[in-house]
Amino acid sequence: MCVYVFRHNHGGADVSELIIGVDLGGTNVKTALVSRDKKVLGKDSRPTRAEEGPEAVMTCMAESVEAVIAQTGARRDDVLAAGIGAPGPMNWQTGVVYSPPNLPGWKNVPLADEMTKRLGFPVYVDNDANVACYGEYWLGAGQGAENMCLLTLGTGVGGGIVVFGQLLRGIDGTAAEIGHLKVMRGGRACGCGATGCLEAYGSVTGMVRTAVEGIESGRKTILTDWCKGDLKAITGKMISDGIEQGDEFCRWVMNETGVWLGIGISSLINLLNPEKVILCGGMIAAGDVLFDPIRKTARELTFEVPANRAQILAAGLGADSGVIGSAGCALARFESGI
Amino acid sequence: MCVYVFRHNHGGADVSELIIGVDLGGTNVKTALVSRDKKVLGKDSRPTRAEEGPEAVMTCMAESVEAVIAQTGARRDDVLAAGIGAPGPMNWQTGVVYSPPNLPGWKNVPLADEMTKRLGFPVYVDNDANVACYGEYWLGAGQGAENMCLLTLGTGVGGGIVVFGQLLRGIDGTAAEIGHLKVMRGGRACGCGATGCLEAYGSVTGMVRTAVEGIESGRKTILTDWCKGDLKAITGKMISDGIEQGDEFCRWVMNETGVWLGIGISSLINLLNPEKVILCGGMIAAGDVLFDPIRKTARELTFEVPANRAQILAAGLGADSGVIGSAGCALARFESGI
């Protein structure tokens, strides 16, 4: 955990105007204190205690916020607002979180109101993939872009889109579901109820399905030994380990996953003509084995001008896109009154 | 051709501020005179004479503009600007048209500059599908929406997107290529060089390919008689006629085309969460035979909230979306100075 010296003068900017960002994950709550001029002044991370239900999770978030304030020596009066990036579905305008699959016991929790009461300054709640996108736009690999999108590659494929320098939310706040672009008519069933979604192929879960289908069709791999014949035991980690061990099948699985992601990204580039397409989430640790087929496929399937323009990059803030983006979103909403 | 009484007072709005819209098609040039408060005061239509090259086409457009001014009794001094919706590829900011497939002899024509010289007021050039989208947003079935998209269903599938009340153009002006959303990995080759694009299935050309492939696989249809065994002679019109004659295969072909379009539209709805998805172009004359499978498929493959929100509608301005949208875009650009 890094602690920064507080209340010095950053080139004349007023660092006494502070924003807090909270990244509410199923496993960890991460918190950051950020100055209005985009300096990260302090960070905190602790277990979410999701299994104890919404009250405990909100207490955990409040404690993390107090810890990061205390840690940096900030004055509470200098905190303008806090933003929470939370898993959907939710209503970002009312701050009500409906029933996120990875937060047991949550049902229509008025998260923004509850946290505003606990903390004493305005709290804004946003979708976790949207805030990660905004974080990259604000302070990460998307800086300088007017139009960009972000894909979070994990259990599912989440998405965020910035156009005209703003998050594209759509009329009901459900926009940017990049994981549910269709890439294959009549393809795999997806958790969303549809078939042929990018998420069913390009997520860790999709990658594991590709591996299982490959093994079932007779392909040889070290995975069969590692899972002791129980194909349900195969994980994304095993596939990464297999690549390190030189297993050709594992490399093929990762390549296939990259091809599917490249197909979806070609749709995004033809549709949005963005400067940047940014990838984050655990899967990007695979590096070139994943990025090469993504870039190659996206280029092959996209018009030349937007293909030449769009840089496909790893997130610049690493695992902190969400926590920093929560602060950035909160500042934007505090300033615009939305 | 309808002529309106000019210079009366529309509810106090100043109708002396006029904009001209021009829809430059490969076959016809259409022109409209529109008041700043969105009243269509006059229209003109004449053959493009595309085969005579750029100079003749520009003369034709200038004559059409003069005709619509004369017809309505407008004063030239009251015309603020003109907009031309032209086929791409182009640079909308410089107004240079590169080499549109349906305008022979055009190569890097500085259309905005040339027409500004000829007409004596500012002329703005925009992509034809974008202006049709803006026309529907400004004065057609998209009125009242903040986020909408439009598909032009003809030889190809064109597209336009409005978000935050503005055309989404992207950094190079190539955005909104809805026809080049991917719907099928390893699917049909598309004219753009990629495979599996919506255009390869959902355009008139794609529909004819579906018919030919069906016949080649042994399906029985009246089309085989009508084309006298020459499958290359099958047209979209024949398929429509076949449906009217009760030919089951033709109905299946149109249904398939609608399913493909519904797949692409489900991606759009999951990505943009728009209030309206508007369809225009010759193919929409098919009515429910096309719209029913589009709506059914789009709903089945989309998240519930955005699916419930998005209305899938026929263009409200019929064949005039482009000409009216050209005027609307020109007004927006004149006012914003872009």
Interface residues (C-beta under 8 A of the other chain):
Chain A: P89 A145 E146 N147 I161 V163 F164 Q166 L168 R169 G170 I171 D172 G173 T174 A175 A176 E177 I178 H180 L181 K182 V183 M184 R185 G187 C192 A194 T195 G196 V259 W260 I263 G264 S266 S267 L268 N270 L271 L272 N273 P274 E275 E300 L301 T302 F303 V305 P306 R309
Chain B: P89 A145 E146 N147 I161 V163 F164 Q166 L168 R169 G170 I171 D172 G173 T174 A175 A176 E177 I178 H180 L181 K182 V183 M184 R185 G187 C192 A194 T195 G196 V259 W260 I263 G264 S266 S267 L268 N270 L271 L272 N273 P274 E275 E300 L301 T302 F303 V305 P306 R309
